[in-house]
Amino acid sequence: MAFFKKDPLQIIAFQSYATDTHLYIRGRALEDENIDLSKRGFLSLLRNTWKRFETDEIPNVKLKIILPNNTFLYTTTNSKGYFKLEENLENLQSLANSEGWLNYKIQFEDQFPDRIINNNNSFSGEVLIPSTNSSFGVISDIDDTILTTGVVSKLKWRLIYNTLFKNAESRSPLEGAAEFYNQLHRGASGKEANPFFYVSHSPWNLYRYLELFLQKNTFPKGPILLRTLGNLFGKKSAGEKPQKQKEIVNILKTYPERQFILIGDSGEHDADIYIEIAEAFPGRIKAIYLRSVKHKKRMLRIRGLVDNYKTVPALLVENASQAIEHAKEHNFISSDSLI
């Protein structure tokens, strides 16, 4: 009978972002497949990958969200177990810590008498409300910007291998990236709490994998914004923007008074997306940094694009030291920061 035993239930609250008057929470309710992200070995990694994508979601159930001031909010999961809550409230900033993070609890409101619910039906979540002690925000790509994925490899075989057969703890960040990001986080005074937002074309199934990678390599904490598998494989309608671009635009609209630095790579479409965004939001983008990738044909096109773009400082960099030097010159980070 143990073979047919059902897995416990869990709620994964994705780190999201908010303002002083608008709360934006999202996540997913799933069966807990007991994925050990530290596991090594081909068979263990293959098993974890299968569990990560063969999800048993909890659809159409009511969830209760509890804020630190004991405000109760409610939302419902969709057919894939995802939930999203947007609510206009007041004085949310007062509930956040000095770095801008607001912690909340979330639980199943529906009853499951025949199921085990992890953590005694109490799960933690966080939303980022940019601290008042900050001067700009940073929006960064993940794939081949801070984490080598092989997205430009032939037939994307390296991307598939790295994602499926390497655990998050064994993945190495691009050299110097974490230090550069932490300097941007601290800003010109060295004491700021500039908010970070991470965007990727990866599916939400890789959320915890990417979250662990960022934590283990001491990148500044920030919302990780991914996409659903349906969006990943579905055919886009004519003129439809990439999901990553939609997420960036939503961030800019959420914080209309804030300027941002955009960081990506030259491998796919970051340059085109970032320049289009800079043109659509004049005066909002302080700089664009694009990491060079090893693809001669694409590099030539991107270099020509960047060299001819003069509206916003745009830099194609070979390493973090070049980006740090440029950031110092433009007073984005402290001049005392080490290279």
LOGU-545830 format. One record per residue: residue in one letter; x, y, z of N, C-alpha, C, O in turn. Coordinates in steps of 0.2 Angstrom, whole numbers, plus 5000, padded with zeros to 4 digits. Layout:
AXYZXYZXYZXYZ ...
//
This chain:
M500449945000500050005000500450065000500250124998 A501050065003501550125003501650144996501850204995 F501650104991501850114984501350174982501550214978 F500750174984500150214982500150274987499650314986 K500550284991500450334996500550404992501050414988 K500150454994500150514991500650564994500750555000 D500950604990501450654992501150704997500550724995 P501550735001501250795005501150855001501350854995 L500750895003500550954999501051015002501251015008 Q501151064997501551114999501351174995501051174990 I501551234997501451294993502151334992502551344997 I502351344986502951374984502751454983502451464978 A502951494987502851564986503451594982504051604985 F503351614976503951644973504051714975503551754977 Q504651734976504851804978504551854973504751844967 S504251904975503951954970504052024973504552034976 Y503752074970503852144972503252174973502652154970 A503252234976502652274978502852344979503452364978 T502352384980502452454982502152474989501852424992 D502152534991501952544998501152544998500852535003 T500852544992500152534991499852484987499252474986 H500252444984500052384980500452324981501052324980 L500052274983500352204984500352164978499752154975 Y500852124977500852084971501252014973501852014974 I500851964974501051894976500951844971500351844968 R501351794970501251744966501651684968502051684972 G501451624966501751564968501351504965500951504960 R501451444968501151384966501051334971501451324976 A500451294971500351244976500451174972500151164967 L500851134975501051074972501051014977501151034983 E501050954975501350904979502050904980502450924975 D502350884986503050894987503350824985503250774988 E503750834980504150774977504750764980505150714978 N504950794986505550784989506150794985506550744985 I506250844982506750854977507350884981507350934984 D507950844981508550864985508950904980509350864976 L509050964980509451004976510150994976510551014972 S510350964982511150954983511350884980511950874980 K510850844978511050774975511550784969511450824965 R511950734969512450734963512350664960512050624963 G512650654954512650584951512150584946511550614946 F512250554940511850554934511150534936510650574934 L511050484939510350454940509950504945509350514944 S510350524950509950574955509750634951509150664952 L510150664947510050724944509450714939509050754938 L509450654935508950634930508250634934507750654932 R508350594940507650584944507450654946506850664946 N507850704948507650764951507350804945506850844946 T507650804939507350834933506650814931506250854930 W506550744932505950714930505450744935504850764933 K505650744942505150774947504950844946504450864947 R505450884944505450954943504950974937504551024938 F504850934932504450944927503850904927503350924924 E503850844930503250804930502850824937502850784942 T502550884937502350914943501550884944501250884940 D501450874951500750864953500450924956500550934962 E500150964952499851034955499251024959498850974958 I499051074963498451074967498051124964498051184966 P497551104960497151164956496551184960496251144964 N496351244959495751274961495551264968495051244970 V496151284972496051284980496151354982496451394979 K495751364988495851434991496451434996496551384999 L496751494995497351505000497251565004496951615002 K497551565010497451625014498151655015498651615017 I498251715014498851755015498851795021498351835022 I499351795026499351825032499951875032500451855032 L499751945032500351995033500552005040500151985044 P501152035041501352045048500952085052500952075058 N500452125049499952165054499352125054498852155057 N499352055053498752015054498152035049497652015050 T498352065043497852075038497852005034498351975032 F497251985033497051925029496851935022496451975021 L497151905017496951905010496851835008497151785010 Y496451835002496351765000496451764992496351814988 T496651704989496751694982496551624981496451584985 T496551604974496351534972496851514967497051554962 T497051454967497551424962497151414956496551404956 N497451414950497151404944497251324942497451284946 S497051304936497051234934497751204934497851144935 K498351244934498951224935499251234942499851224943 G498851254946499151264953499451334955499651344960 Y499451374949499751434950499251484954498651474953 F499551534958499151584960499451654959500051654959 K499051704959499251774958498751814962498151814961 L499051864966498651904970498851974969499451994970 E498452024967498552094967498052124971497452124970 E498352164976497852204981498152274982498752284984 N497652324982497852384984497752394992497152384994 L498252414995498252415003498652485004498852525000 E498752495011499052555013499652545018499652495021 N500152585017500752575022501152515022501252485027 L501152475016501552415016502252425017502552375020 Q502552485016503252495017503452485024503952465026 S502952505029503152505036503152435038503452415044 L502952385034502952315036503652275034503752225036 A504052315030504652285027505252295031505252345035 N505752255030506352275034506852325030506552355025 S507452335033507852385030508052375023508252425019 E508052315021508252295014507652295009507652295003 G507052315012506452315008505952255008505552255004 W506152205011505852135011505252135016505352145022 L504652115013504052105018503952035018503851995013 N503952005024503851935025503051915027502751955030 Y502851865024502151845025502051775026502551735024 K501451745028501351675029500751665024500351705022 I500751605021500251575017500051505018500451465020 Q499451495018499151425020498551405016498251445013 F498451335015497851315012497251325016497251315022 E496751355013496151375017495651315016495251305021 D495751275011495351215010495551165014496151165016 Q495151115016495351055020495550995016495250985011 F496050965018496250895015496350845020496850825022 P495750815023495750765028496150705027496450675032 D496250685021496650625019497350635017497650595014 R497550705017498250715015498650755020498450785025 I499350745020499750775024499950845021500150845015 I499950895025500150965023500850975026500850985032 N501350995022501951015025501951075030501451115029 N502451075035502551135039501951155043501751215044 N501451105044500851115048500451175045500151215048 N500451165038500051215034500251285035499851335035 S500851305036501151375036501751375032502251355034 F501751415027502251425022502451505022502051545023 S503151515021503351585021503451605014503551575009 G503351675013503451705007503751775008503651805014 E503951805003504251875003504151914997504051884991 V503951974998503952024992504452084994504552104999 L504652114988505152164989504852234988504552244982 I504852274992504652344992505352384992505552394997 P505552414986506152444986506252494992505852534993 S506852484996506952525001507052605000507252614994 T506852645004506952715003507652735003507852785001 N508052685006508852695005509052664999509552624999 S508852694993509052664987508952714982508552764982 S509352714976509352764971509152744964508952784960 F509252674963509052654957508952574958509052544963 G508652544952508552474953508952444947509252474943 V509052374948509452334943509052274941508752244945 I508952274934508552214931509152174927509452194922 S509152114929509752064926509452004923508951974926 D509651984917509551924914509951874918510351894922 I509751804918510151754921510551714916511151704917 D510251684911510551644906511151674903511051724899 D511751644904512351674901512551744902512951774899 T512151774907512351834910512751834916513251864918 I512451784921512751774927512851694928513251674932 L512551654924512551584924512751554917512251564913 T513251524916513351494910512851434908512851384912 T512551444903512051394901512151364894511951304893 G512551394890512651374883512051384879511951344874 V511751434880511151454876511351464868510851454864 V511951484867512151494860512451434857512751434851 S512551374861512851314858512451284852511851294852 K512751244848512451214842511851174845511951124849 L511251184842510651144844510551144851510151104854 K510851194855510751204862510851144866510651144872 W511351104864511451044868511751054875511651024880 R512251114875512551124881512051154886512051144892 L511551194884511051224888510651164891510551164897 I510451114887510051054890510451014895510250994900 Y511151004893511550964898511651004904511550974910 N511851074904511951104910511351114915511351104921 T510751114911510151124915509851054918509651054924 L509951004915509650944917510150894921509950864925 F510850904920511350864923511850894927512350864928 K511750954929512150984934511651014940511151044939 N511851004946511451034952511651104953512151124951 A511251134956511351214957511951234961512251284959 E512151184966512751204970513351194966513851224968 S513351154961513951144957514051194951514551194948 R513551234949513551274944513951334946513851364952 S514451364942514851414944514651484940514451484934 P514551534944514351594941514951624936515551604937 L514751674932515251704928515751744932515451774937 E516351744931516851774936516751844937516651884932 G516751864943516651934945515951964945515852014948 A515451924943514751944942514451964949514152014950 A514551914954514251924960514551984964514152024967 E515151994963515452054967515252124963515052174967 F515152124957514952184953514152194955513952254956 Y513752144956513052154958513052174965512552214966 N513452154969513352174976513652244977513352284981 Q514052264973514252334972513752384970513652434973 L513352364965512752394962512252404968511952454969 H512152344971511652344977511852394982511352424985 R512452404984512652454989512652524986512652574990 G512752534980512752594977513352644978513852614980 A513252704976513852754976514052764983514652774985 S513652764988513852774995514052714998514452715004 G513952654995514252594998513752565004513852515007 K513152605005512752585011511952585008511552585012 E511852585002511252584999510952514999511252465001 A510252504997509952444996509552444990508952434989 N509952454984509652454978509352394976509652334976 P508752394974508352324973508652294966508752324961 F508652224966508752184961508152144958507752124963 F508152134952507652094949507952044944508352074940 Y507851984944508151934939507551904935507051884937 V507751914928507251884923507551834919508151834918 S507151784917507451724913506951694908506351704910 H507151664903506651634899506551564902506151524899 S506851544907506751474910506051474913505751524915 P505751404913505151394916505151404924505651394927 W504551414927504451414934504651354937504851354943 N504651294934504951234937505651234939505851194944 L506051284937506751294939506851344944507351364946 Y506251374947506251424952506751414958507251444959 R506651354961507051334967507751324965508251334969 Y507851294959508551284957508951344956509451354958 L508651394953508951464952509051504958509551534959 E508551494962508551534969509151504973509451544976 L509251434973509851414977510451434974510951444977 F510551434967511151454964511251524966511851544967 L510851574966510951644968511151644975511651684977 Q510851604979511051614986511751584988512151614991 K511851524985512551494986513151534983513651534986 N512951584978513551624975513451694978513751734974 T513051704983513051774986512851834982513051884982 F512351814977512051874973511551914977511251884982 P511451974976510952014980510251974979510151954973 K509951974984509251934984508751984980508752044981 G508351954976507851984972507351944969507451884968 P506751964967506251924964506551894957506951924954 I506351824957506551784951505951784946505451744949 L505951804940505351814936505451764930505851774926 L505051714930505151664925504551654921504151704920 R504351604917503751594913503451524914503851474916 T502851514912502551444912502751404906502951434901 L502751344907502951294902502451304896502651294890 G501851324897501351344891501651394887501651394881 N501951444890502251504887502851484883503051514878 L503151434887503851414884503751384877504151394873 F503251334877503251294870502651324866502651304860 G502251364868501651394864501951444859502451474859 K501551444853501751484848501451554849500851564851 K501951604848501751674850501351704844501451684838 S500851744846500451784841500951834838501451854841 A500751864832501051914828501151974833500652004835 G501751994833501852064837501952054845502052094848 E501851984847501851974854502551984857503051954854 K502652014862503352024865503551964869503151934872 P504151954870504451894874504251904881504151964884 Q504151854885503851854892504351894896504151934900 K505051894895505551924899505452004898505552044902 Q505252024892505152094890504552124894504552174896 K504052074894503452094897503552104905503252154908 E503952064908504152074915504452134916504352164921 I504952154912505352214913504952274913504952324917 V504452274908504052334907503552334913503452394915 N503352284916502952284922503252314927502952354931 I503952294928504352324934504352404933504252434938 L504552424927504552494925503952534927503952584929 K503352504925502752534926502552534934502252574936 T502752484937502652474945503052534948502752554953 Y503652554946504052604949504152654944504752664942 P503652704943503752754938504252804939504452844934 E504452814945504852864947505552844948506052884949 R505652774947506352754948506752734941506452714936 Q507352744941507852734936508152664937508152634942 F508352634931508552564931509152554927509252584922 I509552504929510152484925509952414922509652374926 L510052394916509852334913510452294911510952324909 I510552234913511152194912510852124909510452094911 G511252114903511052054899511752024896512252034898 D511651994890512151964887512051974879511451994877 S512551954875512451964868512251904864512351904858 G512051854868511951784865511251784861511251754856 E510751814864510151804861509851874859510051904854 H509351894862508951954860508952014866508652064865 D509452004871509452054876509552124873509252174875 A510052134869510152204866509552234863509452294864 D509252194859508652224855508152244860507752294860 I507952194865507452204870507652274874507152314875 Y508252274876508452324881508452394877508152444880 I508652394871508652464868507952484866507752544867 E507452434864506752454863506452474870506052524869 I506652444875506352474882506652544883506252584886 A507252554882507552624884507252674879507152734882 E507052654873506752704869505952714871505752774870 A505652664874504952664876504852704882504352734884 F505452704886505452734893505952784894506452774897 P505952844890506452894890506652914897506252934901 G507252924898507552944905507552894910507652914916 R507252834909507152784914507752734915507852704920 I508152724910508652684910509352714910509552754906 K509752704916510352734917510952704913511352744911 A510952644912511452614908511252544906510752514909 I511552514900511452444898512152414898512552434895 Y512152354901512752314901512652244898512152214900 L513052224893512952164889513552124889514152144887 R513552064892514152024892514251994886513751964883 S514851994883515051964877515051884878515251854883 V514751854873514751774872515151754866515251794862 K515351694866515751664861515351644855515251584854 H515151694851514851674845514951734840514651794841 K515451724836515651774832515151814828515151874828 K514751784824514251814820513751854824513651914822 R513551834830513051874834513451934837513151984838 M514051924839514451974842514552034837514452094839 L514652014831514752074826514052114826514152174825 R513552084826512852114825512752154831512552214831 I512852124837512752164843513252224844513052274847 R513852214843514352264843514152324839514252384841 G513952314833513652364828513052404831513052464831 L512652364834512052394837512252434843511952494844 V512652414848512852454853513252514852513152564854 D513752504847514152564845513752614842513952674842 N513152604839512752654835512252684840511852724838 Y512152654846511652674850511952724855512352714859 K511652784855511952844859511452874864511652914868 T510852844864510352874869510552864876510452904881 V510752804878510852774884511552744884511752714879 P511952754889512652724890512552644889512252614893 A512852614884512752544883513452524882513852544878 L513652464886514352444886514352364884513952324888 L514752344880514852274878515452254882515952274880 V515452204887515952194891516252124891515852074890 E516852114891517152044891517252014898517251954899 N517252064903517252034910516952084915516852144913 A516952064921516652114926517052174928516752224929 S517652164927518152224929517952284924517952344926 Q517752274918517652324913516952364915516852424915 A516452314918515852344920515952384926515652434927 I516352364931516452394937516752464936516552514939 E517252464931517652534930517152584927517152634929 H516652554922516152604919515652624925515552684925 A515452584929515052594934515352654939514952694942 K515952644940516252694945516252764941516152814944 E516452764935516452824931515852864931515752924931 H515252824931514552854931514252854938513652874938 N514652844943514452854950513852804952513452824956 F513852754949513352704951513552664957513152644961 I514252654958514552624963515052664966515252714963 S515252644972515752684976516452684972516652634970 S516852734972517452744969517952704973518552684970 D517852684979518252644983518152564982518552524985 S517652544978517552474977518152444973518452474969 L518352384975518852354972518652324965518052304964 I519152314961518952284954519252214955519152174950 
//
